[in-house]
Amino acid sequence: MTSEASGSGRALETRILEAISSGVITLDAAGTIATFNRAAEGTFGVGASHWIGARGRELQRLIPEFPDLLETFFGSGAAHLRAEIEGTRATGEALTLEVRMAPLEIDGGAGVAVVVVDRATQRALEEAHEANVERSGLIEASFARYLAPHVVRELMADPQAVRLGGTRQRATMLFADIRGFTELAARLPADEVVALLNGYFEEAVRVVFAHDGLLDKFYGDGLMAVFGPPRVRADDARRALSAALELHAAVERLAPRLTHALSISVGLATGEVVAGHIGSRRRTDYTVIGDAVNLASGLEAAAPPGAIYCDEQTYAEAGLPLGGRAFEAEVKGRTARVRAFAIAGRSKESIR
């Protein structure tokens, strides 16, 4: 190898050593310290110039057991060695070190590579990492109270995905409202009203999430859910209609635990919406807007207690054997009647 090539090789080795986060010290075949990288300088608080060219055994000043480690290393046939021992910084501060030795070919001879890790610093980093993982878990759990779990997972995986703006996507919208609740609430104490709503919403949210829906918002005694964006799937309409049926079943299950009977109506519609993060840089909501949203809301308002009204598109795409009754619905805000299907709020058949 020419001197130019040799110099180029050493420069590359130096750059690699400086990029390693662990302390690395190398000894040549004569036992002289050949390299002392930047991480080793940081660990021991001393510059490399104090050590390069010095006898390796002088490292005893930083690692008291270093001569014994060398002896053990060579006595075992220069096999790999790992030990956790005490060390000291140049300032006299005590260190707990993990030291690893491995054979190294250097300048045509058999040298030694010594990797040094400050265990106290490493443990602090590990504890910080564990704390961050725990904190991320708490944040994810908190977000999951507002968004569907699959949406939370996507946002946690790519926080940069939260940008103002939207895209046109297909969605099935679901609106559910407690019928007659305003009059009921007027007659009840405030704490009883809150208890009733919380009991219902606890079940309702569980149903929406169980069908991979996105809970868009609560509005008074109603809720709005989206099936589709941000992850549109072929079975969005089926899952939305299944969720609507299960919402009615959930109300029936709740009945024995409630002080007053509740009844809900549900409206569904499928179509193109604009979905995305809407608001300002300081406060953003992931929501959807579009005709399907308005139609689902209007169908819910037109549906009697205990019923589900859905548009023709939702009924066709869901493909469930429900025997819905087709009719022309009058929807608030529309001059023309809308072809819809009326479905009883319970089903004897499994729809999952």
C-alpha positions as CSV (number, residue, x, y, z in Angstrom):
1,M,0.0,0.0,0.0
2,T,1.4,3.4,-0.9
3,S,1.9,6.1,1.8
4,E,-0.9,8.1,0.1
5,A,-3.4,5.2,0.3
6,S,-2.3,4.5,3.8
7,G,-2.9,8.1,4.8
8,S,-6.3,8.1,3.2
9,G,-7.2,4.9,5.0
10,R,-6.2,6.3,8.4
11,A,-8.2,9.5,7.7
12,L,-11.3,7.3,7.0
13,E,-10.7,5.3,10.2
14,T,-10.4,8.6,12.2
15,R,-13.7,9.9,10.8
16,I,-15.4,6.6,11.6
17,L,-14.0,6.6,15.2
18,E,-15.1,10.2,15.8
19,A,-18.6,9.3,14.7
20,I,-19.0,6.5,17.2
21,S,-20.9,7.5,20.3
22,S,-19.0,5.2,22.6
23,G,-15.4,5.8,23.8
24,V,-12.9,3.9,21.6
25,I,-9.2,3.6,22.4
26,T,-6.9,1.5,20.2
27,L,-3.5,0.1,21.1
28,D,-1.0,-1.0,18.4
29,A,1.0,-4.2,18.4
30,A,3.6,-2.5,20.7
31,G,1.0,-1.6,23.3
32,T,1.1,2.1,22.4
33,I,-2.1,4.2,22.3
34,A,-2.9,4.8,18.6
35,T,-6.3,6.5,18.8
36,F,-8.4,8.1,21.5
37,N,-11.7,9.2,20.0
38,R,-13.9,12.2,20.9
39,A,-16.4,10.1,22.9
40,A,-13.4,8.8,25.1
41,E,-12.4,12.4,25.6
42,G,-15.9,13.3,26.8
43,T,-16.0,10.2,29.1
44,F,-12.7,10.9,30.8
45,G,-12.7,14.7,30.5
46,V,-9.2,14.8,29.0
47,G,-7.9,15.5,25.5
48,A,-6.6,12.8,23.1
49,S,-3.3,14.6,22.7
50,H,-2.4,13.6,26.3
51,W,-2.8,9.9,25.4
52,I,-1.9,9.2,21.8
53,G,1.6,7.8,21.7
54,A,1.6,6.9,25.4
55,R,2.0,3.4,26.7
56,G,-1.4,1.6,27.0
57,R,-0.7,0.6,30.6
58,E,-0.7,4.3,31.6
59,L,-4.5,4.1,31.1
60,Q,-4.4,2.8,34.7
61,R,-4.7,6.4,35.8
62,L,-8.2,6.4,34.3
63,I,-9.1,2.7,34.6
64,P,-7.2,1.3,37.6
65,E,-7.8,-2.3,36.5
66,F,-6.7,-1.7,32.9
67,P,-3.3,-3.7,33.2
68,D,-5.2,-6.7,34.7
69,L,-7.7,-6.5,31.9
70,L,-5.0,-6.5,29.3
71,E,-3.3,-9.4,31.0
72,T,-6.5,-11.4,31.0
73,F,-7.3,-10.5,27.4
74,F,-3.9,-11.7,26.1
75,G,-3.8,-14.6,28.5
76,S,-7.1,-15.9,27.0
77,G,-5.7,-15.8,23.5
78,A,-6.8,-12.3,22.7
79,A,-10.4,-13.4,22.7
80,H,-13.2,-10.9,23.2
81,L,-13.5,-9.6,26.8
82,R,-16.2,-7.6,28.6
83,A,-16.2,-6.2,32.1
84,E,-17.9,-3.7,34.3
85,I,-15.4,-1.9,36.5
86,E,-14.7,1.4,38.2
87,G,-12.9,4.3,36.5
88,T,-12.2,7.9,37.1
89,R,-12.4,11.2,35.2
90,A,-9.4,13.5,35.0
91,T,-11.2,15.7,37.6
92,G,-11.3,12.7,40.0
93,E,-15.0,12.0,39.6
94,A,-15.8,8.3,39.9
95,L,-17.1,6.4,36.9
96,T,-18.8,3.1,36.4
97,L,-17.6,1.7,33.1
98,E,-18.4,-1.1,30.8
99,V,-15.2,-2.0,29.0
100,R,-14.9,-4.3,26.0
101,M,-11.7,-5.5,24.4
102,A,-11.4,-7.1,20.9
103,P,-8.5,-8.0,18.7
104,L,-7.6,-5.4,16.1
105,E,-5.3,-5.5,13.0
106,I,-3.5,-2.2,13.1
107,D,-0.4,-1.1,11.1
108,G,0.1,-4.8,10.1
109,G,0.3,-6.0,13.7
110,A,-2.1,-7.4,16.3
111,G,-3.5,-4.5,18.4
112,V,-6.4,-4.1,20.7
113,A,-9.6,-2.1,20.4
114,V,-11.0,-0.9,23.7
115,V,-14.6,0.3,23.8
116,V,-15.6,2.2,26.9
117,V,-19.2,3.1,27.9
118,D,-20.0,5.3,30.8
119,R,-22.7,3.1,32.4
120,A,-24.1,6.0,34.6
121,T,-24.7,8.1,31.5
122,Q,-26.1,5.1,29.6
123,R,-28.4,4.2,32.5
124,A,-29.6,7.8,32.5
125,L,-30.3,7.7,28.8
126,E,-32.1,4.3,29.2
127,E,-34.2,5.8,32.0
128,A,-35.0,8.9,29.9
129,H,-36.0,6.6,27.0
130,E,-38.2,4.5,29.3
131,A,-39.8,7.8,30.6
132,N,-40.4,9.0,27.0
133,V,-42.0,5.7,26.1
134,E,-44.2,5.9,29.1
135,R,-45.1,9.5,28.3
136,S,-45.8,8.6,24.7
137,G,-48.1,5.9,26.0
138,L,-50.0,8.3,28.2
139,I,-50.3,10.8,25.3
140,E,-51.6,8.1,23.0
141,A,-54.1,7.0,25.7
142,S,-55.2,10.6,26.1
143,F,-55.6,11.2,22.3
144,A,-57.5,7.9,22.1
145,R,-60.3,9.5,24.2
146,Y,-60.9,11.9,21.3
147,L,-59.9,10.0,18.1
148,A,-60.2,6.5,16.9
149,P,-57.3,4.3,17.9
150,H,-56.1,3.7,14.3
151,V,-56.0,7.5,13.8
152,V,-54.0,8.0,17.0
153,R,-51.5,5.4,15.9
154,E,-50.9,7.1,12.6
155,L,-50.5,10.5,14.2
156,M,-48.1,9.2,16.8
157,A,-46.1,7.5,14.1
158,D,-45.9,10.7,11.9
159,P,-46.7,13.9,13.9
160,Q,-45.7,15.9,10.8
161,A,-48.8,14.5,9.2
162,V,-50.9,17.1,11.2
163,R,-51.0,19.9,8.6
164,L,-53.8,22.3,7.9
165,G,-55.6,21.3,4.7
166,G,-57.8,18.6,3.4
167,T,-58.4,16.1,0.6
168,R,-61.5,14.8,-1.1
169,Q,-62.2,11.3,0.1
170,R,-65.2,8.9,0.3
171,A,-66.8,8.5,3.7
172,T,-69.8,7.2,5.5
173,M,-71.2,9.6,8.1
174,L,-73.1,8.6,11.2
175,F,-75.2,10.9,13.4
176,A,-76.9,9.5,16.5
177,D,-79.1,11.6,18.8
178,I,-81.1,10.8,22.0
179,R,-84.7,11.5,21.3
180,G,-86.6,13.7,23.8
181,F,-83.6,14.3,25.9
182,T,-84.0,18.1,26.1
183,E,-87.4,17.7,27.7
184,L,-86.1,14.9,30.0
185,A,-83.1,17.0,31.1
186,A,-85.3,19.9,32.0
187,R,-87.0,17.8,34.6
188,L,-83.9,16.2,36.1
189,P,-81.2,17.5,38.5
190,A,-78.0,18.5,36.7
191,D,-75.9,15.7,38.1
192,E,-78.5,13.1,37.0
193,V,-78.4,14.6,33.5
194,V,-74.7,14.3,33.3
195,A,-74.7,10.8,34.7
196,L,-77.2,9.7,32.0
197,L,-75.2,11.3,29.2
198,N,-71.9,9.8,30.4
199,G,-73.4,6.4,30.7
200,Y,-74.7,6.5,27.2
201,F,-71.6,8.1,25.6
202,E,-69.4,5.5,27.3
203,E,-71.2,2.8,25.4
204,A,-71.6,4.8,22.2
205,V,-67.9,5.6,21.9
206,R,-67.0,2.0,22.6
207,V,-69.2,0.9,19.7
208,V,-67.8,3.5,17.3
209,F,-64.2,2.6,18.1
210,A,-65.0,-1.1,18.0
211,H,-66.0,-0.6,14.3
212,D,-62.9,1.5,13.6
213,G,-64.9,4.7,13.3
214,L,-63.6,8.2,14.0
215,L,-65.5,10.1,16.7
216,D,-65.7,13.6,15.2
217,K,-67.6,15.3,17.9
218,F,-70.3,15.3,20.6
219,Y,-73.0,17.9,20.2
220,G,-75.3,18.1,23.2
221,D,-76.9,14.7,23.5
222,G,-75.7,13.6,20.0
223,L,-72.6,12.4,18.3
224,M,-71.0,12.5,14.9
225,A,-68.8,9.7,13.7
226,V,-66.8,9.2,10.4
227,F,-66.1,5.9,8.8
228,G,-63.4,6.2,6.2
229,P,-60.9,9.1,6.4
230,P,-58.1,9.2,7.1
231,R,-58.0,5.5,6.2
232,V,-60.7,4.8,3.6
233,R,-61.6,1.1,3.3
234,A,-64.0,-0.8,1.1
235,D,-66.2,-1.8,4.1
236,D,-66.7,1.7,5.5
237,A,-70.5,1.6,4.9
238,R,-70.8,-1.9,6.3
239,R,-69.0,-1.0,9.5
240,A,-71.0,2.3,9.9
241,L,-74.3,0.5,9.5
242,S,-73.2,-2.3,11.8
243,A,-72.2,0.4,14.4
244,A,-75.7,2.0,14.1
245,L,-77.4,-1.3,14.9
246,E,-75.1,-1.9,17.8
247,L,-75.7,1.6,19.2
248,H,-79.4,0.7,19.5
249,A,-78.5,-2.6,21.1
250,A,-76.2,-0.8,23.6
251,V,-79.1,1.5,24.6
252,E,-81.2,-1.6,25.3
253,R,-78.4,-3.1,27.4
254,L,-78.1,0.1,29.3
255,A,-81.8,0.3,30.2
256,P,-81.7,-1.7,33.5
257,R,-78.9,0.6,34.8
258,L,-80.5,3.9,33.9
259,T,-83.0,5.8,36.0
260,H,-84.9,6.9,32.9
261,A,-85.3,5.1,29.6
262,L,-83.5,6.4,26.5
263,S,-84.2,6.0,22.8
264,I,-82.0,7.1,19.9
265,S,-82.3,7.8,16.2
266,V,-79.5,7.3,13.8
267,G,-78.8,8.8,10.3
268,L,-76.2,7.6,7.8
269,A,-75.1,8.8,4.4
270,T,-72.2,8.0,2.1
271,G,-70.4,10.2,-0.4
272,E,-67.4,12.4,-1.1
273,V,-66.3,14.7,1.6
274,V,-63.4,17.0,2.3
275,A,-61.4,15.5,5.1
276,G,-58.4,17.0,6.9
277,H,-57.1,19.2,9.7
278,I,-59.2,22.3,9.7
279,G,-58.7,25.4,12.0
280,S,-55.6,27.5,12.8
281,R,-52.0,26.8,13.6
282,R,-52.9,27.1,17.3
283,R,-56.1,24.9,17.3
284,T,-56.8,22.2,14.8
285,D,-59.6,19.7,14.4
286,Y,-59.5,16.7,12.2
287,T,-63.0,16.7,10.7
288,V,-65.0,16.3,7.5
289,I,-67.3,18.6,5.5
290,G,-69.5,17.9,2.6
291,D,-73.0,17.0,1.4
292,A,-72.8,13.5,2.9
293,V,-72.4,15.1,6.4
294,N,-75.5,17.3,5.9
295,L,-77.5,14.4,4.5
296,A,-76.7,12.1,7.4
297,S,-77.6,14.8,9.9
298,G,-80.9,15.4,8.1
299,L,-81.8,11.8,8.0
300,E,-81.1,11.4,11.7
301,A,-83.4,14.4,12.4
302,A,-86.1,12.8,10.3
303,A,-85.8,9.3,11.9
304,P,-88.2,8.4,14.7
305,P,-87.0,7.0,18.0
306,G,-85.6,3.5,17.7
307,A,-84.9,3.8,13.9
308,I,-82.1,4.1,11.5
309,Y,-82.4,6.1,8.3
310,C,-79.7,5.7,5.7
311,D,-79.3,6.9,2.2
312,E,-79.5,4.5,-0.8
313,Q,-75.7,4.5,-1.3
314,T,-75.0,3.4,2.3
315,Y,-77.6,0.7,2.1
316,A,-76.3,-0.7,-1.1
317,E,-72.6,-0.6,-0.2
318,A,-73.2,-2.1,3.3
319,G,-74.7,-5.3,1.7
320,L,-76.3,-6.4,4.9
321,P,-79.5,-8.7,4.9
322,L,-81.6,-6.2,6.9
323,G,-84.8,-5.9,4.8
324,G,-84.9,-2.2,5.0
325,R,-88.0,-0.3,3.8
326,A,-87.3,2.0,0.9
327,F,-89.1,5.3,1.0
328,E,-88.8,9.0,0.0
329,A,-87.6,11.0,3.0
330,E,-88.2,14.6,3.6
331,V,-84.9,16.1,4.8
332,K,-84.6,19.6,6.2
333,G,-82.8,21.9,3.9
334,R,-83.6,20.0,0.7
335,T,-86.4,20.8,-1.7
336,A,-86.5,17.4,-3.2
337,R,-87.2,14.2,-1.3
338,V,-84.3,11.8,-0.8
339,R,-84.6,8.1,-1.5
340,A,-83.7,6.4,1.8
341,F,-84.1,3.1,3.7
342,A,-85.7,2.8,7.1
343,I,-84.2,0.1,9.3
344,A,-85.4,-1.1,12.7
345,G,-82.8,-0.4,15.4
346,R,-82.1,-4.0,16.2
347,S,-81.1,-7.1,14.2
348,K,-81.3,-10.8,15.2
349,E,-78.5,-11.7,12.7
350,S,-74.8,-11.4,13.4
351,I,-73.4,-8.5,11.3
352,R,-69.7,-8.6,12.3
